[in-house]
Structures are given as C-alpha cells and as structure tokens.
Amino acid sequence: MRLMEYRQTRAPALAPALTELSRRVLNAFEFAFTLLWTAGWISVSLLLQALGGRRDLALDMARTRWAPGLVGPAGGLTVEGGEAVDWSRPYLVVANHESLLDICVLFMAVPVPLRFLLKQEMRRVPFVAGYACATGMLFISRDDRRAGPQLRRQVAEVLGDGKALCLFPEGTRSRDGRLGEFKSGSFQAAIDAGVDVLPVALHGTGAVLPVQGFFRVRRGPMRATIGAPIASAGRSGAAGRQALAREAHDAVAAMLGRHPRP
C-alpha cells in the first residue's frame, strides 16, 4: 500500500521535470538544425551566385529557400497588405523587432531582394558575416557615435542605387513586446536618397522565439502586415527626419493594434 502511494505521489512530481527535459532536448535539436540549415544555404547560394554571375541570387534564395525552411516549422507566416506597393521602387523598410526570426519573416514578406542593416557584432558570426558582405549588407556600431554620418551615407547610397534596405529603428529587440521609440538618425538616409519609408508590422515572432532564454522555440502563427509607403520628399533637417520617424512609428503601432504616441 505504501509503495503504491509513493508511486502515485512521485509520478506527478516527475512529470514537469520530464516535460522540461524533453523541451530542452527539442530546443537543442532545433538550434542545431538552424545552424546547419543556415550554413548550408549560405554556402550553396553564394556558390551558385559566383558561378552564375546573377546579381542578388543569394538574396532571392534566402527569401525562397532559407527563410521558409525556418519559418514553416516554427508556425508559418501570413503576409497582409502590400498590394498597392510599387515593388519596382526602392524603399527604406522599417519594422518592429522582437525576435531573431524577424529577419526570416521580412525576407519572405518583401517580394524583392532585401538587404539589412546589421549590428557590428554579426561580423564575428561564421558564414553570416561572409554572406552579409557578399550581398551588400551594412553594419552599424551602436557604441561609435562618430560612425553615424558615414553609415547614413552608405545607406543612402544603397537606396539611391535602387535597392531595398531594412532596418530596425528601435535599435534592439524588445524584451517585453512593447514598441520602442524609433531612432530618427537612420531616417535621414531615406531623405538624402529621396526614397519612401515602408513600415512593416511583425506579429507573433516574439512569442515563437522570445529574447529570453536560450533558443526557446514555441510554435505559433506569425504575420507580417505591410503598410502604405511614407513619403520622404520635402523633409529636411532634424525636424524633418524626426517627423518621418514619428510617422513610421505610428504606422507600425497602428498595424500592431496599439495606440500611436500622442
């Protein structure tokens, strides 16, 4: 009788521990798969681009091959809006930032080759650094304020060359799901290049792969809502770029279903 009672009380106590262990094992497998999948597609896409000489092939493969292979198993993506966007024009794409999956989602949501403004630390990541340099992506050093003017010129050159470029104007991933302030400095590049700003709202990525913890994937639906382009023409100086950043922030907030700033 006592043995039976011990087993009955012991079993419920073991269940949470076994569940957590299985979850950690699954997360470790998913992390390893992500690394191998990424390294493999980077290698293949850069090789094919070098052999074929086709411009932006590696970026197209990121959109059609690499990103779907990670987003699909994580819960899938629904893209809304964008029907009225003229994709033959370059845009400074801006989005909220909650997860490492955001780049995958944006690759899939934007139907043209998309470059990113990456943090300087990504230069030290094997494969990713080589891919970023080979595809013309840019890096930002958040600790070096003197690099700001030069970076804005580089962004303006990319946009002026007819290429779309994406950045996260909050500056870092949100840890609580709240939409942070949009830093206005980077919007000067859109003004200098004379291109519109395209706001995109990402839903659910932070719940699927949150900032907290080590690669704790929780499968769930994700959405990307593409807003209307915001004109940069006619804006100048600090007031112009601050107004542009504020409009982009409020557009993303509205698409997320949150109240824009007063």
Secondary structure in CASP SS format (residue, H / E / C, confidence):
PFRMAT SS
TARGET T0000
AUTHOR 0000-0000-0000
METHOD secondary structure of the structure
MODEL  1
M C 1.00
R H 1.00
L H 1.00
M H 1.00
E H 1.00
Y H 1.00
R H 1.00
Q H 1.00
T H 1.00
R H 1.00
A H 1.00
P H 1.00
A H 1.00
L H 1.00
A H 1.00
P H 1.00
A H 1.00
L H 1.00
T H 1.00
E H 1.00
L H 1.00
S H 1.00
R H 1.00
R H 1.00
V H 1.00
L H 1.00
N H 1.00
A H 1.00
F H 1.00
E H 1.00
F H 1.00
A H 1.00
F H 1.00
T H 1.00
L H 1.00
L H 1.00
W H 1.00
T H 1.00
A H 1.00
G H 1.00
W H 1.00
I H 1.00
S H 1.00
V H 1.00
S H 1.00
L H 1.00
L H 1.00
L H 1.00
Q H 1.00
A H 1.00
L H 1.00
G H 1.00
G C 1.00
R C 1.00
R C 1.00
D C 1.00
L H 1.00
A H 1.00
L H 1.00
D H 1.00
M H 1.00
A H 1.00
R H 1.00
T H 1.00
R H 1.00
W H 1.00
A H 1.00
P H 1.00
G H 1.00
L H 1.00
V H 1.00
G H 1.00
P H 1.00
A H 1.00
G C 1.00
G C 1.00
L E 1.00
T E 1.00
V E 1.00
E E 1.00
G E 1.00
G C 1.00
E C 1.00
A C 1.00
V C 1.00
D C 1.00
W C 1.00
S C 1.00
R C 1.00
P C 1.00
Y E 1.00
L E 1.00
V E 1.00
V E 1.00
A E 1.00
N C 1.00
H C 1.00
E C 1.00
S C 1.00
L C 1.00
L H 1.00
D H 1.00
I H 1.00
C H 1.00
V H 1.00
L H 1.00
F H 1.00
M H 1.00
A H 1.00
V C 1.00
P C 1.00
V C 1.00
P C 1.00
L E 1.00
R E 1.00
F E 1.00
L E 1.00
L E 1.00
K E 1.00
Q H 1.00
E H 1.00
M H 1.00
R H 1.00
R H 1.00
V C 1.00
P C 1.00
F C 1.00
V H 1.00
A H 1.00
G H 1.00
Y H 1.00
A H 1.00
C H 1.00
A H 1.00
T C 1.00
G C 1.00
M C 1.00
L E 1.00
F E 1.00
I E 1.00
S C 1.00
R C 1.00
D C 1.00
D C 1.00
R H 1.00
R H 1.00
A H 1.00
G H 1.00
P H 1.00
Q H 1.00
L H 1.00
R H 1.00
R H 1.00
Q H 1.00
V H 1.00
A H 1.00
E H 1.00
V H 1.00
L H 1.00
G H 1.00
D C 1.00
G C 1.00
K C 1.00
A E 1.00
L E 1.00
C E 1.00
L E 1.00
F C 1.00
P C 1.00
E C 1.00
G C 1.00
T C 1.00
R C 1.00
S C 1.00
R C 1.00
D C 1.00
G C 1.00
R C 1.00
L C 1.00
G C 1.00
E C 1.00
F C 1.00
K C 1.00
S C 1.00
G C 1.00
S C 1.00
F H 1.00
Q H 1.00
A H 1.00
A H 1.00
I H 1.00
D H 1.00
A H 1.00
G C 1.00
V C 1.00
D E 1.00
V E 1.00
L E 1.00
P E 1.00
V E 1.00
A E 1.00
L E 1.00
H E 1.00
G C 1.00
T H 1.00
G H 1.00
A H 1.00
V H 1.00
L C 1.00
P C 1.00
V C 1.00
Q C 1.00
G C 1.00
F C 1.00
F C 1.00
R C 1.00
V C 1.00
R C 1.00
R C 1.00
G C 1.00
P C 1.00
M E 1.00
R E 1.00
A E 1.00
T E 1.00
I E 1.00
G C 1.00
A C 1.00
P C 1.00
I E 1.00
A C 1.00
S C 1.00
A C 1.00
G C 1.00
R C 1.00
S C 1.00
G H 1.00
A H 1.00
A H 1.00
G H 1.00
R H 1.00
Q H 1.00
A H 1.00
L H 1.00
A H 1.00
R H 1.00
E H 1.00
A H 1.00
H H 1.00
D H 1.00
A H 1.00
V H 1.00
A H 1.00
A H 1.00
M H 1.00
L C 1.00
G C 1.00
R C 1.00
H C 1.00
P C 1.00
R C 1.00
P C 1.00
END
